[in-house]
């Protein structure tokens, strides 16, 4: 069988995720210092587990409506209004934020359309845009990882359809301030562009309140994506949501019917329980982890921004290393797992640290990075 001829170019031309490569490498090492994994190091709250188990025992195992169970859809709208002061027109329960992002791009992007993508970006943005036939056009957020709206003017063409944004960000942890969000929303409104706002880390912020949604500034043109993978550590449960204008949510729901069908049934029930749980206890602990690493890296000579949210640092590699890839390869030889910046960027000057790890691992990782900087 000539599979080289049969496999579609959209698959053959796609490289495996750089993050997954690190995950695979971690499985081959006995006890590495693993600061590569982008998931919390705490477990799902017990009441959430019990709700899921009860749903399974009671036979809630069949398909749900493609849009999600009504009680969860209602709860997501109420939660969003409470957090962000704006009531979205409609909601779709998705198979995680990745599912929501896929559906939003499928609903908006025709072959040849252009999508403005932040650099650095989450790995899916670039590749999902390409899978939809679109062209990613990168807007530079270096060195402080914020959106410079005037620079977007030069990137917009007649083929531009969508702006992708994320706050707090992955891999940088950067948060967009209110004035930048307002300016970005006004720009998108003036240009007639859709905004896709990835807000999965909305509760993981270190300024004392949730990161306000871009939808609050541009409700008629923004789809907001979020879920419980990070705040409730439900990464494997694949339940998220998309809220936004009804006309777009309707199209995404129609596409879900022929792709994901619905989010996992038991996880939708569990999400209701998660909304009733206190998910804020980890935030001050993670702030301490952030501060420990930022101070330790800076004292060792690393150039690193202090993130306002999420649980990542994105330091610049020391001058002695030619690239982020070279730095990470040396770290792996010392059994420290990090992710090179070229996984998230058109540049290869930085690397990502996840501080969603036990303190002992952070201390061990900092020791190795200090040695590497000497």
C-alpha beads as a LAMMPS data file, in Angstrom:
LAMMPS data file: protein, C-alpha beads

374 atoms
373 bonds

1 atom types
1 bond types

-500.0 500.0 xlo xhi
-500.0 500.0 ylo yhi
-500.0 500.0 zlo zhi

Masses

1 110.0

Atoms # bond

1 1 1 0.000 0.000 0.000
2 1 1 1.405 3.387 -1.030
3 1 1 0.369 5.404 2.016
4 1 1 2.666 8.269 1.005
5 1 1 0.330 8.806 -1.946
6 1 1 -2.893 8.300 0.002
7 1 1 -2.298 10.335 3.158
8 1 1 -3.696 13.857 2.817
9 1 1 -1.263 16.746 2.774
10 1 1 -3.025 18.367 5.748
11 1 1 -1.876 15.420 7.870
12 1 1 1.434 14.585 6.190
13 1 1 2.590 18.190 6.350
14 1 1 1.805 18.532 10.039
15 1 1 4.587 17.980 12.554
16 1 1 3.832 16.216 15.817
17 1 1 3.330 18.599 18.720
18 1 1 6.610 19.680 20.287
19 1 1 4.962 19.510 23.691
20 1 1 3.890 15.901 23.119
21 1 1 7.441 15.033 22.126
22 1 1 8.578 16.225 25.551
23 1 1 5.786 14.193 27.191
24 1 1 6.983 11.092 25.327
25 1 1 10.559 11.789 26.410
26 1 1 9.451 12.124 30.029
27 1 1 8.030 8.609 29.884
28 1 1 11.468 7.215 29.013
29 1 1 13.286 8.802 31.972
30 1 1 13.161 7.306 35.458
31 1 1 12.630 10.429 37.560
32 1 1 13.200 13.614 35.556
33 1 1 12.654 17.124 36.843
34 1 1 9.622 17.695 34.672
35 1 1 8.712 21.375 34.273
36 1 1 7.192 20.893 30.846
37 1 1 3.638 19.769 31.582
38 1 1 0.907 22.380 31.220
39 1 1 -1.529 20.952 33.719
40 1 1 -2.058 21.570 37.447
41 1 1 -0.241 19.382 39.948
42 1 1 -3.345 19.164 42.166
43 1 1 -6.150 16.664 41.631
44 1 1 -9.788 17.120 40.648
45 1 1 -11.839 18.135 43.743
46 1 1 -13.467 15.155 45.446
47 1 1 -17.069 16.448 45.098
48 1 1 -16.520 16.733 41.335
49 1 1 -15.284 13.142 41.173
50 1 1 -18.288 11.967 43.177
51 1 1 -20.703 13.763 40.854
52 1 1 -19.067 12.147 37.833
53 1 1 -19.141 8.708 39.439
54 1 1 -22.791 9.111 40.390
55 1 1 -23.676 10.131 36.820
56 1 1 -21.952 7.017 35.470
57 1 1 -23.636 4.725 38.018
58 1 1 -27.039 6.245 37.265
59 1 1 -26.653 5.535 33.552
60 1 1 -25.942 9.035 32.292
61 1 1 -23.748 7.580 29.559
62 1 1 -25.546 8.378 26.322
63 1 1 -25.297 11.210 23.855
64 1 1 -26.362 14.615 25.107
65 1 1 -27.736 17.402 22.897
66 1 1 -24.903 18.714 20.718
67 1 1 -25.170 22.103 22.390
68 1 1 -24.783 20.588 25.847
69 1 1 -27.158 19.688 28.660
70 1 1 -29.542 22.595 29.350
71 1 1 -28.626 22.996 33.038
72 1 1 -24.911 23.366 32.214
73 1 1 -25.562 25.812 29.390
74 1 1 -27.622 27.923 31.784
75 1 1 -24.925 27.714 34.477
76 1 1 -22.143 28.767 32.076
77 1 1 -24.090 31.867 31.005
78 1 1 -24.787 32.802 34.640
79 1 1 -21.143 32.230 35.616
80 1 1 -19.870 34.332 32.714
81 1 1 -22.219 37.201 33.569
82 1 1 -21.105 37.109 37.216
83 1 1 -17.385 37.086 36.335
84 1 1 -17.374 39.545 33.459
85 1 1 -20.430 41.771 33.839
86 1 1 -21.810 40.900 30.400
87 1 1 -24.414 38.325 29.414
88 1 1 -23.493 36.476 26.197
89 1 1 -26.182 35.753 23.634
90 1 1 -25.583 32.003 23.449
91 1 1 -23.385 29.111 24.603
92 1 1 -22.080 25.817 23.252
93 1 1 -20.583 23.120 25.480
94 1 1 -17.457 21.878 23.707
95 1 1 -14.903 19.083 23.978
96 1 1 -12.435 21.301 25.784
97 1 1 -11.158 24.643 24.569
98 1 1 -9.339 22.861 21.732
99 1 1 -12.697 21.613 20.489
100 1 1 -14.165 25.094 20.727
101 1 1 -11.201 26.611 18.885
102 1 1 -11.496 24.032 16.114
103 1 1 -15.210 24.711 15.659
104 1 1 -14.784 28.507 15.742
105 1 1 -12.100 28.439 13.050
106 1 1 -14.084 25.968 10.926
107 1 1 -17.103 28.259 11.167
108 1 1 -15.182 31.412 10.212
109 1 1 -12.228 30.583 7.966
110 1 1 -12.418 29.835 4.248
111 1 1 -9.409 28.606 2.244
112 1 1 -7.130 31.574 1.679
113 1 1 -8.500 33.645 4.558
114 1 1 -5.989 35.178 6.962
115 1 1 -5.987 34.872 10.746
116 1 1 -3.961 37.248 12.909
117 1 1 -2.105 35.077 15.419
118 1 1 -0.046 36.360 18.374
119 1 1 3.619 35.397 18.480
120 1 1 4.304 33.637 20.844
121 1 1 1.147 31.543 20.405
122 1 1 -0.397 28.394 21.814
123 1 1 0.662 25.547 19.521
124 1 1 -2.836 24.808 18.163
125 1 1 -3.434 28.304 16.767
126 1 1 -0.978 27.978 13.895
127 1 1 -1.847 24.429 12.902
128 1 1 -5.640 24.586 13.242
129 1 1 -5.655 27.715 11.087
130 1 1 -3.749 25.792 8.428
131 1 1 -6.021 22.749 8.701
132 1 1 -8.973 25.034 7.945
133 1 1 -7.202 26.279 4.825
134 1 1 -6.376 29.633 6.363
135 1 1 -3.078 31.483 6.539
136 1 1 -1.687 32.503 9.949
137 1 1 -0.316 36.046 9.948
138 1 1 1.733 36.654 13.073
139 1 1 1.618 39.808 15.153
140 1 1 4.705 40.282 17.291
141 1 1 4.194 40.603 21.058
142 1 1 7.880 40.483 22.075
143 1 1 9.503 41.554 24.379
144 1 1 6.744 42.081 26.986
145 1 1 4.168 39.779 25.319
146 1 1 1.338 42.269 24.935
147 1 1 -0.674 43.277 21.875
148 1 1 0.544 46.414 20.098
149 1 1 -2.662 47.391 18.337
150 1 1 -1.190 50.060 15.990
151 1 1 1.084 47.382 14.499
152 1 1 -1.980 45.334 13.530
153 1 1 -3.017 48.025 11.043
154 1 1 -0.154 47.039 8.742
155 1 1 -1.130 43.355 8.807
156 1 1 -4.790 43.614 7.813
157 1 1 -5.616 42.797 4.193
158 1 1 -8.906 42.141 2.357
159 1 1 -8.434 38.441 3.255
160 1 1 -8.197 39.032 7.033
161 1 1 -11.117 37.450 8.897
162 1 1 -10.137 36.726 12.493
163 1 1 -7.905 37.909 15.326
164 1 1 -6.807 35.287 17.847
165 1 1 -5.979 36.458 21.370
166 1 1 -5.251 34.807 24.714
167 1 1 -5.202 36.310 28.195
168 1 1 -3.662 34.991 30.402
169 1 1 -1.372 33.565 27.783
170 1 1 0.355 30.273 27.123
171 1 1 3.412 30.088 26.946
172 1 1 4.039 33.518 28.474
173 1 1 1.511 33.944 31.298
174 1 1 1.009 37.526 30.105
175 1 1 -2.306 39.281 30.757
176 1 1 -3.701 42.034 28.569
177 1 1 -4.674 45.108 30.579
178 1 1 -8.089 46.748 30.233
179 1 1 -6.883 49.566 28.000
180 1 1 -5.251 47.123 25.569
181 1 1 -8.384 44.985 25.460
182 1 1 -10.516 48.032 24.804
183 1 1 -8.173 49.176 22.042
184 1 1 -8.066 45.703 20.480
185 1 1 -11.861 45.427 20.589
186 1 1 -12.307 48.833 18.939
187 1 1 -9.804 47.880 16.238
188 1 1 -11.641 44.617 15.480
189 1 1 -14.989 46.433 15.445
190 1 1 -13.690 49.126 13.079
191 1 1 -12.215 46.536 10.704
192 1 1 -15.224 44.201 10.888
193 1 1 -13.139 41.296 12.176
194 1 1 -14.103 38.432 14.492
195 1 1 -12.213 37.966 17.755
196 1 1 -11.557 34.484 19.133
197 1 1 -10.523 34.899 22.768
198 1 1 -8.914 31.913 24.508
199 1 1 -9.645 32.384 28.222
200 1 1 -8.912 28.951 29.694
201 1 1 -6.684 30.513 32.412
202 1 1 -9.187 33.252 33.345
203 1 1 -9.206 32.336 37.075
204 1 1 -5.436 31.779 37.246
205 1 1 -4.524 35.433 37.659
206 1 1 -2.368 37.056 40.310
207 1 1 -3.899 40.515 40.404
208 1 1 -6.728 39.587 42.757
209 1 1 -9.592 39.047 40.276
210 1 1 -10.462 37.040 37.178
211 1 1 -9.086 38.292 33.885
212 1 1 -11.973 40.173 32.245
213 1 1 -13.162 38.664 28.984
214 1 1 -12.592 40.405 25.656
215 1 1 -16.246 39.658 24.971
216 1 1 -17.165 42.324 27.526
217 1 1 -15.583 44.943 25.214
218 1 1 -16.843 43.577 21.877
219 1 1 -19.854 41.322 22.530
220 1 1 -21.209 41.425 18.992
221 1 1 -17.954 40.181 17.450
222 1 1 -16.216 37.959 20.025
223 1 1 -16.404 34.267 20.841
224 1 1 -14.925 33.494 24.268
225 1 1 -13.540 30.016 24.930
226 1 1 -12.981 28.576 28.386
227 1 1 -13.372 25.432 30.476
228 1 1 -12.308 23.568 33.594
229 1 1 -9.110 21.840 32.445
230 1 1 -6.861 24.220 34.376
231 1 1 -8.920 25.618 37.257
232 1 1 -10.344 22.219 38.294
233 1 1 -7.498 20.083 36.890
234 1 1 -9.983 18.321 34.570
235 1 1 -7.579 18.169 31.612
236 1 1 -8.583 14.660 30.567
237 1 1 -12.324 15.158 30.979
238 1 1 -12.638 17.338 27.861
239 1 1 -15.361 19.748 28.828
240 1 1 -15.281 23.417 27.884
241 1 1 -17.549 26.040 26.390
242 1 1 -17.847 28.759 23.807
243 1 1 -19.989 31.834 24.432
244 1 1 -20.724 34.601 21.974
245 1 1 -23.096 35.857 19.276
246 1 1 -25.946 33.452 18.564
247 1 1 -25.342 33.480 14.809
248 1 1 -21.808 32.115 15.291
249 1 1 -22.700 29.696 18.111
250 1 1 -25.430 28.248 15.869
251 1 1 -22.890 27.530 13.133
252 1 1 -20.436 25.993 15.617
253 1 1 -23.194 23.794 17.079
254 1 1 -24.077 22.559 13.602
255 1 1 -20.421 21.676 12.972
256 1 1 -20.215 19.903 16.330
257 1 1 -23.074 17.619 15.259
258 1 1 -20.843 16.228 12.500
259 1 1 -17.522 16.189 14.377
260 1 1 -17.344 15.894 18.176
261 1 1 -21.136 15.192 18.433
262 1 1 -21.148 16.364 22.078
263 1 1 -18.886 16.870 25.053
264 1 1 -18.557 13.805 27.336
265 1 1 -21.855 13.311 29.150
266 1 1 -20.550 12.514 32.646
267 1 1 -18.084 15.431 32.474
268 1 1 -20.916 17.848 31.746
269 1 1 -22.636 16.726 34.943
270 1 1 -19.356 17.032 36.835
271 1 1 -18.844 20.575 35.539
272 1 1 -21.965 21.653 37.394
273 1 1 -20.407 20.386 40.610
274 1 1 -17.134 22.160 39.808
275 1 1 -18.984 25.462 39.591
276 1 1 -20.151 24.895 43.168
277 1 1 -16.626 24.101 44.437
278 1 1 -14.102 26.668 45.647
279 1 1 -11.462 26.588 42.929
280 1 1 -9.471 29.578 44.191
281 1 1 -7.278 27.901 46.830
282 1 1 -4.486 27.030 44.393
283 1 1 -4.021 30.582 43.074
284 1 1 -2.011 32.032 46.019
285 1 1 0.101 28.862 46.101
286 1 1 0.901 29.238 42.438
287 1 1 1.719 32.908 42.963
288 1 1 4.358 31.786 45.469
289 1 1 5.755 29.296 42.956
290 1 1 5.911 32.044 40.330
291 1 1 7.705 34.442 42.671
292 1 1 10.210 31.796 43.739
293 1 1 11.208 31.006 40.159
294 1 1 11.196 34.591 38.873
295 1 1 13.461 35.763 41.684
296 1 1 15.731 32.727 41.396
297 1 1 16.122 33.005 37.629
298 1 1 16.752 36.745 37.683
299 1 1 19.414 36.340 40.338
300 1 1 21.101 33.806 38.041
301 1 1 21.119 36.302 35.174
302 1 1 18.077 35.146 33.199
303 1 1 15.923 37.692 31.400
304 1 1 12.352 36.835 32.390
305 1 1 9.052 38.738 32.545
306 1 1 6.866 38.263 35.600
307 1 1 3.628 36.681 34.327
308 1 1 0.310 38.065 35.477
309 1 1 -1.485 34.748 35.148
310 1 1 -1.477 31.087 34.074
311 1 1 1.420 28.972 35.383
312 1 1 4.224 29.498 32.889
313 1 1 7.432 31.470 32.565
314 1 1 8.969 32.216 29.167
315 1 1 12.588 33.252 29.843
316 1 1 15.138 34.215 27.246
317 1 1 17.971 31.687 26.914
318 1 1 21.374 32.782 28.272
319 1 1 23.731 34.274 25.628
320 1 1 26.012 31.210 25.689
321 1 1 23.305 29.111 23.984
322 1 1 22.546 29.663 20.276
323 1 1 18.841 28.832 20.555
324 1 1 16.031 27.687 22.787
325 1 1 16.291 24.258 21.200
326 1 1 19.997 23.985 22.122
327 1 1 19.268 25.115 25.686
328 1 1 16.501 22.538 26.146
329 1 1 18.621 19.753 24.671
330 1 1 21.304 20.508 27.252
331 1 1 18.656 20.615 29.996
332 1 1 17.369 17.185 28.933
333 1 1 20.900 15.792 29.222
334 1 1 20.728 16.963 32.837
335 1 1 17.264 15.312 33.188
336 1 1 15.393 18.629 33.312
337 1 1 12.420 18.734 30.949
338 1 1 11.434 22.105 29.481
339 1 1 9.850 23.122 26.159
340 1 1 11.835 25.090 23.548
341 1 1 10.376 28.414 22.466
342 1 1 10.238 27.426 18.797
343 1 1 7.261 25.201 19.646
344 1 1 5.292 28.391 20.372
345 1 1 6.938 30.958 18.154
346 1 1 8.519 31.811 14.835
347 1 1 11.587 32.683 16.936
348 1 1 13.821 30.309 18.879
349 1 1 15.157 32.590 21.593
350 1 1 13.186 31.512 24.661
351 1 1 11.987 28.415 26.521
352 1 1 8.876 27.591 28.535
353 1 1 8.809 26.546 32.180
354 1 1 5.648 25.231 33.779
355 1 1 5.608 25.954 37.502
356 1 1 2.580 23.687 37.981
357 1 1 4.839 21.288 39.848
358 1 1 5.742 20.367 43.436
359 1 1 8.067 22.822 45.189
360 1 1 10.834 20.207 45.415
361 1 1 10.820 19.850 41.627
362 1 1 10.932 23.633 41.186
363 1 1 13.914 23.845 43.527
364 1 1 15.717 21.061 41.658
365 1 1 14.939 22.648 38.305
366 1 1 16.206 26.045 39.446
367 1 1 19.469 24.474 40.610
368 1 1 20.033 22.945 37.180
369 1 1 19.157 26.173 35.360
370 1 1 21.543 28.130 37.590
371 1 1 24.326 25.692 36.685
372 1 1 23.485 26.007 32.990
373 1 1 23.714 29.803 33.111
374 1 1 27.206 29.862 34.611

Bonds

1 1 1 2
2 1 2 3
3 1 3 4
4 1 4 5
5 1 5 6
6 1 6 7
7 1 7 8
8 1 8 9
9 1 9 10
10 1 10 11
11 1 11 12
12 1 12 13
13 1 13 14
14 1 14 15
15 1 15 16
16 1 16 17
17 1 17 18
18 1 18 19
19 1 19 20
20 1 20 21
21 1 21 22
22 1 22 23
23 1 23 24
24 1 24 25
25 1 25 26
26 1 26 27
27 1 27 28
28 1 28 29
29 1 29 30
30 1 30 31
31 1 31 32
32 1 32 33
33 1 33 34
34 1 34 35
35 1 35 36
36 1 36 37
37 1 37 38
38 1 38 39
39 1 39 40
40 1 40 41
41 1 41 42
42 1 42 43
43 1 43 44
44 1 44 45
45 1 45 46
46 1 46 47
47 1 47 48
48 1 48 49
49 1 49 50
50 1 50 51
51 1 51 52
52 1 52 53
53 1 53 54
54 1 54 55
55 1 55 56
56 1 56 57
57 1 57 58
58 1 58 59
59 1 59 60
60 1 60 61
61 1 61 62
62 1 62 63
63 1 63 64
64 1 64 65
65 1 65 66
66 1 66 67
67 1 67 68
68 1 68 69
69 1 69 70
70 1 70 71
71 1 71 72
72 1 72 73
73 1 73 74
74 1 74 75
75 1 75 76
76 1 76 77
77 1 77 78
78 1 78 79
79 1 79 80
80 1 80 81
81 1 81 82
82 1 82 83
83 1 83 84
84 1 84 85
85 1 85 86
86 1 86 87
87 1 87 88
88 1 88 89
89 1 89 90
90 1 90 91
91 1 91 92
92 1 92 93
93 1 93 94
94 1 94 95
95 1 95 96
96 1 96 97
97 1 97 98
98 1 98 99
99 1 99 100
100 1 100 101
101 1 101 102
102 1 102 103
103 1 103 104
104 1 104 105
105 1 105 106
106 1 106 107
107 1 107 108
108 1 108 109
109 1 109 110
110 1 110 111
111 1 111 112
112 1 112 113
113 1 113 114
114 1 114 115
115 1 115 116
116 1 116 117
117 1 117 118
118 1 118 119
119 1 119 120
120 1 120 121
121 1 121 122
122 1 122 123
123 1 123 124
124 1 124 125
125 1 125 126
126 1 126 127
127 1 127 128
128 1 128 129
129 1 129 130
130 1 130 131
131 1 131 132
132 1 132 133
133 1 133 134
134 1 134 135
135 1 135 136
136 1 136 137
137 1 137 138
138 1 138 139
139 1 139 140
140 1 140 141
141 1 141 142
142 1 142 143
143 1 143 144
144 1 144 145
145 1 145 146
146 1 146 147
147 1 147 148
148 1 148 149
149 1 149 150
150 1 150 151
151 1 151 152
152 1 152 153
153 1 153 154
154 1 154 155
155 1 155 156
156 1 156 157
157 1 157 158
158 1 158 159
159 1 159 160
160 1 160 161
161 1 161 162
162 1 162 163
163 1 163 164
164 1 164 165
165 1 165 166
166 1 166 167
167 1 167 168
168 1 168 169
169 1 169 170
170 1 170 171
171 1 171 172
172 1 172 173
173 1 173 174
174 1 174 175
175 1 175 176
176 1 176 177
177 1 177 178
178 1 178 179
179 1 179 180
180 1 180 181
181 1 181 182
182 1 182 183
183 1 183 184
184 1 184 185
185 1 185 186
186 1 186 187
187 1 187 188
188 1 188 189
189 1 189 190
190 1 190 191
191 1 191 192
192 1 192 193
193 1 193 194
194 1 194 195
195 1 195 196
196 1 196 197
197 1 197 198
198 1 198 199
199 1 199 200
200 1 200 201
201 1 201 202
202 1 202 203
203 1 203 204
204 1 204 205
205 1 205 206
206 1 206 207
207 1 207 208
208 1 208 209
209 1 209 210
210 1 210 211
211 1 211 212
212 1 212 213
213 1 213 214
214 1 214 215
215 1 215 216
216 1 216 217
217 1 217 218
218 1 218 219
219 1 219 220
220 1 220 221
221 1 221 222
222 1 222 223
223 1 223 224
224 1 224 225
225 1 225 226
226 1 226 227
227 1 227 228
228 1 228 229
229 1 229 230
230 1 230 231
231 1 231 232
232 1 232 233
233 1 233 234
234 1 234 235
235 1 235 236
236 1 236 237
237 1 237 238
238 1 238 239
239 1 239 240
240 1 240 241
241 1 241 242
242 1 242 243
243 1 243 244
244 1 244 245
245 1 245 246
246 1 246 247
247 1 247 248
248 1 248 249
249 1 249 250
250 1 250 251
251 1 251 252
252 1 252 253
253 1 253 254
254 1 254 255
255 1 255 256
256 1 256 257
257 1 257 258
258 1 258 259
259 1 259 260
260 1 260 261
261 1 261 262
262 1 262 263
263 1 263 264
264 1 264 265
265 1 265 266
266 1 266 267
267 1 267 268
268 1 268 269
269 1 269 270
270 1 270 271
271 1 271 272
272 1 272 273
273 1 273 274
274 1 274 275
275 1 275 276
276 1 276 277
277 1 277 278
278 1 278 279
279 1 279 280
280 1 280 281
281 1 281 282
282 1 282 283
283 1 283 284
284 1 284 285
285 1 285 286
286 1 286 287
287 1 287 288
288 1 288 289
289 1 289 290
290 1 290 291
291 1 291 292
292 1 292 293
293 1 293 294
294 1 294 295
295 1 295 296
296 1 296 297
297 1 297 298
298 1 298 299
299 1 299 300
300 1 300 301
301 1 301 302
302 1 302 303
303 1 303 304
304 1 304 305
305 1 305 306
306 1 306 307
307 1 307 308
308 1 308 309
309 1 309 310
310 1 310 311
311 1 311 312
312 1 312 313
313 1 313 314
314 1 314 315
315 1 315 316
316 1 316 317
317 1 317 318
318 1 318 319
319 1 319 320
320 1 320 321
321 1 321 322
322 1 322 323
323 1 323 324
324 1 324 325
325 1 325 326
326 1 326 327
327 1 327 328
328 1 328 329
329 1 329 330
330 1 330 331
331 1 331 332
332 1 332 333
333 1 333 334
334 1 334 335
335 1 335 336
336 1 336 337
337 1 337 338
338 1 338 339
339 1 339 340
340 1 340 341
341 1 341 342
342 1 342 343
343 1 343 344
344 1 344 345
345 1 345 346
346 1 346 347
347 1 347 348
348 1 348 349
349 1 349 350
350 1 350 351
351 1 351 352
352 1 352 353
353 1 353 354
354 1 354 355
355 1 355 356
356 1 356 357
357 1 357 358
358 1 358 359
359 1 359 360
360 1 360 361
361 1 361 362
362 1 362 363
363 1 363 364
364 1 364 365
365 1 365 366
366 1 366 367
367 1 367 368
368 1 368 369
369 1 369 370
370 1 370 371
371 1 371 372
372 1 372 373
373 1 373 374
